Amino acid sequence: MATRSVDIAIIGAGTAGMRAYRAARGHTDSLLLIEDGPYGTTCARVGCMPSKLLIAAADAAESVRKAGTFGIRARLDAVDGAAVLDRVRRERDRFVSFVVDTVEGFPAEHRLSGRARFTGPTTLAVAGDDGTETTVEAGRVVIATGSRPHWPADWTALGDRLLTSDSVFELPDLPDSVVVFGAGVIGLELGHALALLGVRTRLLSLGGDLAGLSDPEVRGPALAALREALPIDIDADIRAVERTGDRVAVRFVENGKEVTETFDYALAATGRRPNVEALDLAAAGLALDDQGLPIHDRLSTRCSEAPVFIAGDADGTRPILHEAADEGFIAGDNAGRWPEVRRRRRKHPMSVVFSEPQIALVGDGFGALCARQDHQPFACGAVSFDDQGRSRVMAVNRGALRVYGAHGTGLFLGAELAAPAGEHLAHLLAWALENRMTVDRMLEMPFYHPVIEEGLRTALRRLHHALEMGPRPVERCLDCGPGA
Ligand SMILES: Cc1cc2nc3c(=O)[nH]c(=O)nc-3n(C[C@H](O)[C@H](O)[C@H](O)COP(=O)(O)OP(=O)(O)OC[C@H]3O[C@@H](n4cnc5c(N)ncnc54)[C@H](O)[C@@H]3O)c2cc1C
């Protein structure tokens, strides 16, 4: 058995692990990046990139269908499912190859293939595919092991009829029908895209959540708009999910009646679990929470008082790419500068669902603000996009946006939205939040005409008035430009 002694061992060469590696390398050349699978990251292989590629194909199909609205005669003859998935994989593989090239550019002595587990506070055993085991004695360890799809145990009986985001992009052709379980980001994105690509799709979820939207005035219009593309029940009464031959039969209640519908596949988008079980965290002596995750400080990523840091999806919070990269930097930098540890300012939350309309959450949501309104009174400003000028011009006039601000200070606190160009609105709002802008100051910013952002200005004006800081906005502000 080989032994390696290094200053820093990083477990996982995903987004967080690679960022940790680069940050740590600024402090030491004695480090090891340990990866169990192929290089390429979840984002590029099975996450952000293939999902957006599928959505791009769905958008193309939808724009042909909608062409008639503009007097353009075009007919969607067919969706060539094999060609759609072929492009998804081709472009995906291109993105993956860039990542693989980057990791393979790291010095060979900095890389180790195999599955790591703790055997002591900072000692690891790494089992290679070839049956070899390497002992790694590290001064500090960064856990960046990511997450994996999770589904109810009895669905495993569905065998190859059960898809997850790990397998759906590998299908040779688009299926005729899919039932999607889960109304989180992944379920909505994949379900919506498959429906627009002509797959008979039904989305069933439990508990009433829709991509984390807590504001009923946004969730309602969001659901209504999404239901134009596919049937969605976010609080479904699902009685059974069974394999029948080569199909999946789902028994559920619809309009008070029990019905059974069969599909080619079930796509489980029922959450992801951090990859920590195989790490034998008990051997590391780390304090764990009730989910079995290391208790850690978000600002330093440090686990309890140990020289162990955790970053990315593995920590069980905010499973999105830019957070994984930020945490990777903090973890790698702190592992490098140990025993000095720096606590870093974290960004306000921002998440986007690339459906149509796009759904986004920025900063504090309505539910969180309501829960603490006793010590932080807040007000809301709303806009519907049904009649918003530029949205109507482009025939994407669906959805709603609500912005929240603090009474007294006028500080902008957050937003929930289901809106056309939601990804861009979310960025404007997130940047305003990072800059600690007041609603006043946001309204001083330029708004070009005619743009979807004018809808945001309407909501901000209403918020300004609700905060008792400005006049009631006129309902049709024609000097702002028609339809603003
Ligand atoms: C379908 C889908 C769509 C998404 N879309 C978006 C999006 O649009 N925008 C966005 O911001 N985020 C998106 N995400 C989330 C984003 O992809 C993740 O937050 C991010 O990739 C997490 O990076 P990570 O470094 O934590 O994990 P990963 O990239 O998964 O890296 C973890 C690595 O650790 C390795 N590993 C695990 N255990 C061990 C072990 N014991 N020993 C050695 N190696 C190990 C794994 O093999 C893996 O390579 C999406 C995710 C999915 C699934």
Ligand as a Chemical Component Dictionary entry (heavy atoms), coordinates in Angstrom:
data_LIG
# 
_chem_comp.id                   LIG 
_chem_comp.type                 NON-POLYMER 
_chem_comp.pdbx_formal_charge   0 
_chem_comp.three_letter_code    LIG 
# 
loop_
_chem_comp_atom.comp_id 
_chem_comp_atom.atom_id 
_chem_comp_atom.alt_atom_id 
_chem_comp_atom.type_symbol 
_chem_comp_atom.charge 
_chem_comp_atom.model_Cartn_x 
_chem_comp_atom.model_Cartn_y 
_chem_comp_atom.model_Cartn_z 
_chem_comp_atom.pdbx_ordinal 
LIG C1  C1  C 0 -29.768 18.840 -13.876 1  
LIG C2  C2  C 0 -29.015 19.903 -13.124 2  
LIG C3  C3  C 0 -29.073 21.207 -13.555 3  
LIG C4  C4  C 0 -28.377 22.201 -12.883 4  
LIG N1  N1  N 0 -28.472 23.489 -13.349 5  
LIG C5  C5  C 0 -27.817 24.466 -12.700 6  
LIG C6  C6  C 0 -27.876 25.799 -13.183 7  
LIG O1  O1  O 0 -28.503 26.086 -14.199 8  
LIG N2  N2  N 0 -27.203 26.748 -12.499 9  
LIG C7  C7  C 0 -26.506 26.470 -11.360 10 
LIG O2  O2  O 0 -25.936 27.386 -10.762 11 
LIG N3  N3  N 0 -26.438 25.202 -10.877 12 
LIG C8  C8  C 0 -27.059 24.206 -11.530 13 
LIG N4  N4  N 0 -26.971 22.920 -11.066 14 
LIG C9  C9  C 0 -26.208 22.668 -9.823  15 
LIG C10 C10 C 0 -24.700 22.602 -10.067 16 
LIG O3  O3  O 0 -24.434 21.736 -11.135 17 
LIG C11 C11 C 0 -24.004 22.113 -8.791  18 
LIG O4  O4  O 0 -24.345 22.973 -7.726  19 
LIG C12 C12 C 0 -22.501 22.075 -8.908  20 
LIG O5  O5  O 0 -22.124 21.367 -10.053 21 
LIG C13 C13 C 0 -21.892 21.414 -7.656  22 
LIG O6  O6  O 0 -20.492 21.326 -7.780  23 
LIG P1  P1  P 0 -19.653 20.473 -6.725  24 
LIG O7  O7  O 0 -18.215 20.782 -6.981  25 
LIG O8  O8  O 0 -20.170 20.663 -5.368  26 
LIG O9  O9  O 0 -19.952 18.952 -7.095  27 
LIG P2  P2  P 0 -19.515 18.048 -8.347  28 
LIG O10 O10 O 0 -19.261 18.827 -9.577  29 
LIG O11 O11 O 0 -20.532 16.969 -8.402  30 
LIG O12 O12 O 0 -18.119 17.430 -7.891  31 
LIG C14 C14 C 0 -18.010 16.474 -6.874  32 
LIG C15 C15 C 0 -16.978 15.433 -7.288  33 
LIG O13 O13 O 0 -16.613 14.661 -6.153  34 
LIG C16 C16 C 0 -16.386 13.332 -6.579  35 
LIG N5  N5  N 0 -16.498 12.450 -5.397  36 
LIG C17 C17 C 0 -17.595 12.197 -4.646  37 
LIG N6  N6  N 0 -17.285 11.386 -3.604  38 
LIG C18 C18 C 0 -15.954 11.123 -3.698  39 
LIG C19 C19 C 0 -15.031 10.352 -2.911  40 
LIG N7  N7  N 0 -15.421 9.709  -1.809  41 
LIG N8  N8  N 0 -13.746 10.298 -3.316  42 
LIG C20 C20 C 0 -13.312 10.958 -4.414  43 
LIG N9  N9  N 0 -14.140 11.711 -5.188  44 
LIG C21 C21 C 0 -15.446 11.793 -4.832  45 
LIG C22 C22 C 0 -17.467 13.085 -7.612  46 
LIG O14 O14 O 0 -17.113 12.033 -8.488  47 
LIG C23 C23 C 0 -17.510 14.452 -8.320  48 
LIG O15 O15 O 0 -16.683 14.476 -9.463  49 
LIG C24 C24 C 0 -27.617 21.894 -11.734 50 
LIG C25 C25 C 0 -27.532 20.573 -11.291 51 
LIG C26 C26 C 0 -28.217 19.584 -11.978 52 
LIG C27 C27 C 0 -28.109 18.160 -11.508 53 
# 
loop_
_chem_comp_bond.comp_id 
_chem_comp_bond.atom_id_1 
_chem_comp_bond.atom_id_2 
_chem_comp_bond.value_order 
_chem_comp_bond.pdbx_ordinal 
LIG C1  C2  SING 1  
LIG C2  C3  SING 2  
LIG C2  C26 DOUB 3  
LIG C3  C4  DOUB 4  
LIG C4  N1  SING 5  
LIG C4  C24 SING 6  
LIG N1  C5  DOUB 7  
LIG C5  C6  SING 8  
LIG C5  C8  SING 9  
LIG C6  O1  DOUB 10 
LIG C6  N2  SING 11 
LIG N2  C7  SING 12 
LIG C7  O2  DOUB 13 
LIG C7  N3  SING 14 
LIG N3  C8  DOUB 15 
LIG C8  N4  SING 16 
LIG N4  C9  SING 17 
LIG N4  C24 SING 18 
LIG C9  C10 SING 19 
LIG C10 O3  SING 20 
LIG C10 C11 SING 21 
LIG C11 O4  SING 22 
LIG C11 C12 SING 23 
LIG C12 O5  SING 24 
LIG C12 C13 SING 25 
LIG C13 O6  SING 26 
LIG O6  P1  SING 27 
LIG P1  O7  DOUB 28 
LIG P1  O8  SING 29 
LIG P1  O9  SING 30 
LIG O9  P2  SING 31 
LIG P2  O10 DOUB 32 
LIG P2  O11 SING 33 
LIG P2  O12 SING 34 
LIG O12 C14 SING 35 
LIG C14 C15 SING 36 
LIG C15 O13 SING 37 
LIG C15 C23 SING 38 
LIG O13 C16 SING 39 
LIG C16 N5  SING 40 
LIG C16 C22 SING 41 
LIG N5  C17 SING 42 
LIG N5  C21 SING 43 
LIG C17 N6  DOUB 44 
LIG N6  C18 SING 45 
LIG C18 C19 SING 46 
LIG C18 C21 DOUB 47 
LIG C19 N7  SING 48 
LIG C19 N8  DOUB 49 
LIG N8  C20 SING 50 
LIG C20 N9  DOUB 51 
LIG N9  C21 SING 52 
LIG C22 O14 SING 53 
LIG C22 C23 SING 54 
LIG C23 O15 SING 55 
LIG C24 C25 DOUB 56 
LIG C25 C26 SING 57 
LIG C26 C27 SING 58 
# 
